[in-house]
């Protein structure tokens, strides 16, 4: 059976260097199918990088894949932000061959199952974790059996959405085979797209060492559940060694939701990597909870090869930490950032502006937290309210988005109306102020020039500075510090020359 797996990566902006990654989830599906069905399945993976207003080009690229592969089944992974491209993709597949079975999974089908099935073209949606469910689905097709009683799926029947009983999550994730690297081109995204860590030039591998997160952050998806499930340290090392020995990869991104919940296990993984004597580098673009760190773990991560770490703070307001159920110990996180920076790991903080009921004073609290920290970089997102999340329901309870007027295509970068207690103009100005006051300081720029070359190429470093210059909307004349001016002068010249001030983000 010929199976085409499509990852829809929807970019909301025309960035100079858009972000794109190999789809680890689809690679897991491929390896699971091959483990069970051997040569009975022929799997290919296609990444559709979709941009706003490019539906004709998207359709052309998709039809090329369909005509070359001639799949009998197409599986689609999609984030909520890509839903318009998703529906266009499903429609194109069915127009190409109405008998082709189309099944979808990932955040969008899980969080908004009814919306995913709304067009009537999609045959089936997988809710939650996909490996066992998709294998069972393909097995039923191979045996020509009915699939509509499989657990963990949804489909339309006589105009209604039918959801079967939920699928239990996989407790022993060590049982999963190593993701299928034979179906991807490791060089495909090199020198073309940013990685999660904002690198661009080097092939790398993404690894998940855990699944699920016990915290209840109101803005988060629930695709992998709230039960924390771990791979053994030995299993993690086996995957790293396999990728290193077979593909020559030395650069790894750990993309767990929360790598360090079990700190002893995290330390054991570091110990095994150190003992392996492999010369590796690691980045943690989103896997670290800042109040679940100690100096010992930080030291071990550094010795194992960690160069880069993102820490998601979201808000500097203790009240909002409780409201969004993140419940970070902000003081402890602050000290974690200080020590991580002290040992020479490049740090990036994530912050969100525009939470429900947020006051201007709380907005300032977040900005001040970022500015006073030892973070080398910071990204100031604006809140996006995805249907299916508690945050969306909270916004609705406050009178927003009552009639389906909210569009998830609104990105994390551009500001928009929301249930916060200040004006849209205030949010716009405060975000620009946050970027300027965080990034354009002599000490932070000098530290960036010292640390960034240890992990990033000059091209990537240029992107680091350009993002701040463009998204700040500042002019060079507004900067009073002459040394800061000299460091950033050429980036301002380039920004003015290309005038793409709405198409960067930071």
C-alpha positions as CSV (number, residue, x, y, z in Angstrom):
1,X,0.0,0.0,0.0
2,X,1.4,3.4,-1.0
3,X,1.1,6.0,1.8
4,X,2.0,9.7,1.5
5,X,2.4,11.5,4.8
6,X,2.2,15.3,4.5
7,X,3.3,17.8,7.1
8,X,1.7,21.2,6.5
9,X,4.0,24.0,7.8
10,X,2.1,27.2,7.5
11,X,4.2,30.4,7.8
12,X,2.2,33.4,8.8
13,X,4.8,35.9,7.7
14,X,7.1,36.3,4.7
15,X,10.2,36.0,6.9
16,X,13.6,36.3,5.3
17,X,14.4,32.9,6.8
18,X,11.2,31.0,7.6
19,X,11.3,28.2,10.1
20,X,10.9,24.6,9.0
21,X,11.8,21.3,10.4
22,X,11.6,17.6,9.5
23,X,8.4,16.2,10.9
24,X,9.4,13.9,13.7
25,X,5.8,12.8,14.3
26,X,5.4,11.5,10.7
27,X,8.8,9.8,11.0
28,X,7.5,8.0,14.0
29,X,4.4,6.9,12.0
30,X,6.6,5.7,9.2
31,X,8.8,3.6,11.4
32,X,5.8,2.2,13.3
33,X,4.2,1.1,10.0
34,X,7.3,-0.5,8.7
35,X,7.9,-2.3,12.0
36,X,4.4,-3.9,11.8
37,X,3.7,-4.3,8.1
38,X,7.3,-4.6,6.7
39,X,7.1,-4.4,2.9
40,X,3.3,-4.2,2.8
41,X,3.5,-0.4,3.1
42,X,5.5,2.0,1.0
43,X,5.8,5.3,2.9
44,X,6.9,8.7,1.7
45,X,6.9,12.1,3.6
46,X,6.3,15.4,1.9
47,X,6.6,18.8,3.8
48,X,4.3,21.4,2.3
49,X,5.6,24.8,3.3
50,X,2.6,27.0,2.8
51,X,2.6,30.8,2.8
52,X,-0.4,33.2,2.8
53,X,-1.8,33.9,-0.6
54,X,0.2,31.1,-2.2
55,X,-2.6,28.5,-2.6
56,X,-2.0,28.1,-6.3
57,X,1.6,27.3,-5.7
58,X,0.7,24.9,-2.8
59,X,-1.7,23.0,-5.1
60,X,0.9,22.7,-7.8
61,X,3.5,21.3,-5.4
62,X,1.0,18.9,-3.9
63,X,-0.2,17.6,-7.3
64,X,3.4,16.9,-8.3
65,X,3.7,14.7,-5.3
66,X,0.4,12.9,-5.8
67,X,1.1,12.2,-9.5
68,X,4.6,10.9,-8.7
69,X,3.7,8.7,-5.8
70,X,0.1,7.8,-6.6
71,X,-0.8,7.1,-3.0
72,X,-3.8,5.1,-1.9
73,X,-3.7,6.7,1.5
74,X,-2.7,10.3,2.5
75,X,-2.0,11.2,6.1
76,X,-1.8,14.9,7.0
77,X,-0.3,16.6,10.1
78,X,-1.3,20.2,10.7
79,X,-1.1,22.9,13.3
80,X,-4.2,25.0,14.0
81,X,-2.6,28.0,12.3
82,X,-2.5,26.1,9.0
83,X,-6.1,25.2,8.8
84,X,-6.9,27.0,5.6
85,X,-4.0,25.3,3.9
86,X,-5.2,22.0,5.4
87,X,-8.7,22.2,3.9
88,X,-7.3,23.2,0.6
89,X,-4.9,20.3,0.7
90,X,-7.7,17.8,1.5
91,X,-9.9,19.1,-1.2
92,X,-7.1,18.9,-3.8
93,X,-6.4,15.3,-2.9
94,X,-10.1,14.3,-3.2
95,X,-10.3,16.2,-6.5
96,X,-7.2,14.3,-7.7
97,X,-8.7,10.9,-6.7
98,X,-12.0,10.7,-4.8
99,X,-11.1,7.1,-3.8
100,X,-7.9,8.1,-2.0
101,X,-8.3,7.8,1.7
102,X,-7.4,11.0,3.6
103,X,-6.7,10.8,7.3
104,X,-5.4,13.7,9.5
105,X,-3.7,14.0,12.9
106,X,-1.8,16.5,15.0
107,X,-2.7,19.6,16.9
108,X,-5.5,20.9,14.6
109,X,-7.5,17.7,14.3
110,X,-7.0,17.0,18.0
111,X,-7.9,20.5,19.3
112,X,-10.7,21.3,16.8
113,X,-12.0,18.0,15.5
114,X,-15.3,19.3,14.4
115,X,-13.6,22.1,12.4
116,X,-11.2,19.7,10.9
117,X,-14.0,17.5,9.6
118,X,-16.3,20.4,8.6
119,X,-15.6,20.5,4.9
120,X,-16.8,16.9,4.4
121,X,-13.8,15.9,2.4
122,X,-11.7,14.4,5.1
123,X,-12.3,10.7,5.8
124,X,-11.0,10.4,9.3
125,X,-9.3,12.4,12.1
126,X,-7.0,10.8,14.6
127,X,-7.3,12.4,18.1
128,X,-4.2,12.5,20.2
129,X,-1.2,10.2,19.9
130,X,-1.1,8.5,16.5
131,X,1.2,5.5,16.2
132,X,-1.1,2.7,17.4
133,X,-4.3,4.3,15.9
134,X,-2.8,4.8,12.5
135,X,-1.3,1.3,12.4
136,X,-4.6,-0.1,13.2
137,X,-6.3,2.1,10.6
138,X,-3.8,0.9,7.9
139,X,-4.2,-2.7,9.0
140,X,-8.0,-2.5,8.5
141,X,-7.5,-1.0,5.0
142,X,-5.0,-3.8,4.0
143,X,-7.5,-6.4,5.2
144,X,-10.4,-4.6,3.7
145,X,-12.2,-4.3,7.0
146,X,-14.3,-1.6,8.5
147,X,-12.3,1.0,10.4
148,X,-15.0,3.1,12.0
149,X,-14.9,1.4,15.4
150,X,-11.2,2.1,15.9
151,X,-10.5,3.9,19.2
152,X,-9.3,7.5,19.1
153,X,-10.8,8.6,15.8
154,X,-13.5,10.9,14.5
155,X,-15.4,11.0,11.2
156,X,-18.6,12.4,9.6
157,X,-21.7,10.3,9.3
158,X,-24.9,11.7,7.8
159,X,-23.8,15.2,8.6
160,X,-22.8,14.5,12.2
161,X,-19.3,14.1,13.7
162,X,-18.9,10.7,15.3
163,X,-16.1,10.3,17.9
164,X,-15.1,6.8,19.0
165,X,-13.9,6.1,22.6
166,X,-10.5,7.7,23.2
167,X,-7.3,5.8,22.7
168,X,-5.2,5.2,25.8
169,X,-1.7,6.8,25.6
170,X,1.3,4.6,25.2
171,X,2.8,4.0,28.6
172,X,6.0,2.4,27.6
173,X,7.3,4.7,24.9
174,X,10.6,2.8,24.8
175,X,8.6,0.3,22.7
176,X,8.4,2.8,19.8
177,X,11.0,2.3,17.1
178,X,13.5,5.0,16.2
179,X,12.0,7.5,13.8
180,X,12.4,6.6,10.2
181,X,15.3,8.6,8.8
182,X,15.1,6.8,5.4
183,X,12.1,8.8,4.3
184,X,13.7,12.3,4.8
185,X,16.5,14.2,3.3
186,X,18.6,15.5,6.2
187,X,20.1,18.2,3.9
188,X,16.8,19.4,2.6
189,X,16.3,22.2,5.1
190,X,20.0,23.1,5.6
191,X,20.8,26.7,4.4
192,X,17.1,27.3,3.6
193,X,15.1,27.4,6.8
194,X,15.6,28.3,10.5
195,X,15.6,25.5,13.0
196,X,13.8,25.7,16.3
197,X,17.1,27.0,17.7
198,X,17.4,29.6,15.0
199,X,20.3,27.8,13.3
200,X,20.2,27.6,9.5
201,X,23.4,26.0,8.1
202,X,23.9,22.6,9.6
203,X,22.0,19.2,9.4
204,X,20.6,18.2,12.7
205,X,18.3,15.8,14.4
206,X,15.3,16.4,16.7
207,X,14.7,14.1,19.6
208,X,11.8,13.6,22.0
209,X,12.8,11.9,25.2
210,X,9.5,12.3,27.0
211,X,5.8,12.6,26.1
212,X,3.1,14.4,28.0
213,X,3.2,17.2,30.6
214,X,1.5,17.1,34.0
215,X,1.1,20.9,34.0
216,X,-2.2,22.5,32.9
217,X,-1.1,25.6,31.1
218,X,-4.3,27.2,29.7
219,X,-2.8,28.1,26.3
220,X,-1.3,24.7,25.6
221,X,-2.5,21.8,23.4
222,X,-3.3,18.4,24.8
223,X,-2.2,16.1,22.0
224,X,0.2,14.0,24.1
225,X,-1.8,14.1,27.3
226,X,-1.1,15.3,30.8
227,X,0.6,12.1,32.1
228,X,4.3,12.4,32.0
229,X,5.8,9.4,30.2
230,X,9.5,8.9,29.7
231,X,12.0,7.0,27.6
232,X,14.8,5.4,29.6
233,X,18.2,7.1,29.5
234,X,19.6,4.1,27.8
235,X,16.9,4.2,25.1
236,X,17.6,7.9,24.5
237,X,21.3,7.3,24.1
238,X,20.7,4.4,21.7
239,X,18.8,6.8,19.4
240,X,21.5,9.5,19.6
241,X,24.2,6.9,18.9
242,X,22.2,5.4,15.9
243,X,21.8,8.8,14.3
244,X,25.4,9.9,15.0
245,X,26.9,6.6,13.7
246,X,24.6,6.2,10.6
247,X,24.2,9.8,9.5
248,X,27.1,11.7,10.9
249,X,24.9,14.0,12.9
250,X,26.5,15.8,15.8
251,X,23.9,18.5,16.4
252,X,20.7,17.5,18.3
253,X,17.6,19.5,19.4
254,X,15.7,18.1,22.4
255,X,12.1,19.1,21.7
256,X,10.2,17.6,24.7
257,X,7.5,19.6,26.4
258,X,9.4,19.1,29.6
259,X,12.7,17.3,29.5
260,X,13.6,18.1,33.1
261,X,10.5,17.2,35.2
262,X,12.4,14.1,36.5
263,X,15.7,15.8,37.2
264,X,17.5,12.5,38.2
265,X,16.6,11.0,34.8
266,X,17.8,14.1,33.0
267,X,21.1,14.0,34.8
268,X,21.5,10.3,33.9
269,X,21.0,11.1,30.3
270,X,23.7,13.7,30.5
271,X,26.0,11.2,32.3
272,X,25.5,8.6,29.5
273,X,26.3,11.2,26.8
274,X,29.4,12.3,28.6
275,X,30.6,8.7,29.1
276,X,29.9,7.9,25.4
277,X,32.8,10.3,24.4
278,X,30.8,11.4,21.3
279,X,31.5,15.0,20.4
280,X,28.0,16.4,20.3
281,X,26.2,19.6,20.7
282,X,22.7,20.0,22.2
283,X,20.0,22.7,22.2
284,X,16.8,22.8,24.2
285,X,14.6,25.1,22.2
286,X,11.5,24.5,24.3
287,X,12.1,21.5,26.6
288,X,13.1,23.2,29.9
289,X,10.9,24.3,32.8
290,X,12.9,26.9,34.6
291,X,11.9,26.1,38.2
292,X,12.9,22.4,37.7
293,X,16.6,23.1,37.4
294,X,19.5,23.0,39.8
295,X,23.2,23.7,39.4
296,X,24.2,20.1,39.1
297,X,21.8,19.5,36.2
298,X,23.0,22.7,34.5
299,X,26.6,21.7,34.9
300,X,25.9,18.2,33.5
301,X,24.0,19.6,30.5
302,X,26.9,21.9,29.7
303,X,29.4,19.1,30.0
304,X,27.3,16.9,27.7
305,X,27.5,19.6,25.0
306,X,24.5,21.9,25.6
307,X,25.0,25.2,23.8
308,X,21.5,26.8,23.8
309,X,18.5,26.8,26.0
310,X,15.1,28.5,25.8
311,X,13.2,29.1,29.0
312,X,9.5,29.9,28.7
313,X,8.5,32.5,31.4
314,X,5.4,33.8,29.6
315,X,4.5,36.4,32.2
316,X,6.3,38.2,35.1
317,X,3.0,38.6,36.9
318,X,2.4,36.1,39.8
319,X,-1.4,36.6,39.4
320,X,-1.3,35.7,35.7
321,X,0.9,32.7,36.4
322,X,-2.0,31.4,38.4
323,X,-4.6,32.4,35.9
324,X,-2.9,30.6,33.0
325,X,-2.0,27.7,35.3
326,X,1.6,27.8,34.5
327,X,2.4,28.5,38.1
328,X,6.1,29.1,37.7
329,X,8.2,30.0,40.7
330,X,9.4,33.3,39.1
331,X,12.2,33.9,41.6
332,X,13.6,30.4,41.1
333,X,13.4,30.8,37.3
334,X,15.3,34.1,37.6
335,X,18.1,32.3,39.5
336,X,18.1,29.5,37.0
337,X,18.6,31.9,34.1
338,X,21.4,33.6,36.0
339,X,23.3,30.3,36.5
340,X,22.7,28.9,33.0
341,X,24.1,32.2,31.6
342,X,27.0,32.1,34.0
343,X,28.2,28.7,32.7
344,X,28.2,30.0,29.2
345,X,25.0,28.5,27.7
346,X,23.2,30.8,25.3
347,X,19.8,31.7,26.8
348,X,16.5,32.8,25.1
349,X,13.4,33.7,27.0
350,X,9.8,33.3,25.8
351,X,7.3,35.9,26.9
352,X,3.6,36.4,26.0
353,X,1.8,39.7,26.0
354,X,-1.9,40.2,26.0
355,X,-3.3,37.6,28.4
356,X,-7.0,37.8,29.4
357,X,-7.5,40.4,32.1
358,X,-3.9,41.5,32.0
359,X,-3.4,45.1,33.2
360,X,-0.8,47.6,31.9
361,X,1.0,47.2,35.2
362,X,1.3,43.4,34.7
363,X,2.5,44.0,31.1
364,X,5.2,46.2,32.5
365,X,6.1,43.5,35.1
366,X,6.8,41.0,32.2
367,X,8.9,43.5,30.4
368,X,10.9,44.4,33.5
369,X,11.4,40.7,34.3
370,X,12.9,40.1,30.9
371,X,15.1,43.3,31.0
372,X,16.5,42.6,34.5
373,X,17.3,38.9,33.8
374,X,20.5,37.5,32.4
375,X,18.8,36.3,29.2
376,X,20.8,36.8,26.1
377,X,17.8,36.8,23.8
378,X,14.0,37.2,24.3
379,X,11.0,36.7,22.1
380,X,7.9,38.8,23.0
381,X,4.9,36.9,21.5
382,X,1.4,38.1,21.5
383,X,-1.2,35.7,22.8
384,X,-3.0,33.6,20.3
385,X,-6.3,32.0,21.5
386,X,-6.5,28.6,19.8
387,X,-10.0,26.9,19.8
388,X,-10.0,23.9,22.1
389,X,-7.7,25.5,24.7
390,X,-8.8,26.7,28.2
391,X,-7.4,30.2,27.2
392,X,-9.9,30.3,24.3
393,X,-12.8,29.4,26.7
394,X,-11.6,32.0,29.2
395,X,-11.7,34.6,26.4
396,X,-15.2,33.6,25.4
397,X,-16.3,33.8,29.1
398,X,-15.1,37.5,29.0
399,X,-17.3,38.2,25.9
400,X,-14.7,37.7,23.1
401,X,-14.9,35.4,20.0
402,X,-18.6,34.6,20.6
403,X,-19.5,34.3,16.9
404,X,-16.5,32.6,15.4
405,X,-14.9,35.9,14.5
406,X,-11.5,34.9,15.8
407,X,-9.0,33.8,13.2
408,X,-6.2,31.5,14.3
409,X,-4.2,32.7,11.3
410,X,-3.4,35.7,13.4
411,X,0.2,35.0,14.3
412,X,2.2,35.3,17.4
413,X,3.9,38.4,16.1
414,X,1.3,41.0,15.1
415,X,-0.9,42.4,17.8
416,X,-4.6,42.1,17.8
417,X,-7.7,42.8,19.9
418,X,-8.1,40.6,23.0
419,X,-9.6,40.5,26.5
420,X,-6.8,42.4,28.1
421,X,-7.3,45.5,30.2
422,X,-5.6,48.1,28.1
423,X,-5.9,49.4,24.5
424,X,-4.5,47.8,21.3
425,X,-2.4,50.8,20.9
426,X,-0.9,50.3,24.3
427,X,0.0,46.7,23.5
428,X,1.6,47.8,20.2
429,X,3.8,50.4,21.8
430,X,4.7,48.3,24.8
431,X,5.8,45.4,22.6
432,X,8.1,47.7,20.6
433,X,9.3,49.2,23.9
434,X,10.1,45.7,25.3
435,X,12.2,44.8,22.3
436,X,14.1,48.1,22.3
437,X,14.8,48.2,26.0
438,X,15.8,44.5,26.2
439,X,17.9,44.2,23.1
440,X,19.6,47.6,22.7
441,X,21.8,47.5,25.8
442,X,25.5,47.6,25.7
443,X,26.1,44.7,28.1
444,X,23.6,42.4,26.4
445,X,25.0,43.1,22.9
446,X,28.6,42.7,24.1
447,X,27.7,39.3,25.7
448,X,25.9,38.3,22.5
449,X,29.1,39.1,20.5
450,X,31.1,37.0,22.9
451,X,28.8,33.9,23.2
452,X,27.0,33.5,19.9
453,X,30.1,32.5,17.8
454,X,30.5,29.5,20.0
455,X,27.4,28.0,18.4
456,X,26.1,30.1,15.6
457,X,27.6,31.0,12.2
458,X,28.0,34.7,11.2
459,X,25.0,34.4,9.0
460,X,22.9,33.2,11.9
461,X,24.3,35.9,14.2
462,X,23.4,38.5,11.6
463,X,19.8,37.2,11.7
464,X,19.8,37.4,15.5
465,X,20.6,41.2,15.4
466,X,18.4,41.9,12.3
467,X,15.3,40.4,13.9
468,X,15.6,42.9,16.8
469,X,16.4,45.9,14.6
470,X,13.4,45.3,12.3
471,X,10.8,44.2,14.8
472,X,11.7,47.1,17.2
473,X,10.6,49.6,14.5
474,X,13.3,51.9,15.9
475,X,15.6,54.3,14.1
476,X,19.3,54.5,14.6
477,X,19.0,58.1,15.8
478,X,16.9,57.0,18.8
479,X,19.8,55.0,20.2
480,X,21.8,57.2,22.5
481,X,24.7,54.8,23.4
482,X,27.4,55.3,20.7
483,X,28.8,51.8,21.1
484,X,25.4,50.2,20.6
485,X,24.9,52.4,17.6
486,X,28.2,51.2,16.1
487,X,27.4,47.5,16.7
488,X,24.0,47.8,15.1
489,X,24.6,50.4,12.4
490,X,24.9,48.0,9.5
491,X,21.7,46.2,10.5
492,X,19.7,49.4,10.5
493,X,21.1,50.2,7.0
494,X,20.0,46.9,5.7
495,X,16.6,47.1,7.4
496,X,16.0,50.5,5.9
497,X,17.2,49.4,2.5
498,X,14.8,46.4,2.3
499,X,12.0,48.0,4.3
500,X,10.6,44.7,5.5
501,X,9.7,45.9,8.9
502,X,6.6,43.8,9.3
503,X,8.1,40.6,8.1
504,X,10.5,39.8,10.9
505,X,9.8,38.6,14.4
506,X,11.4,38.5,17.7
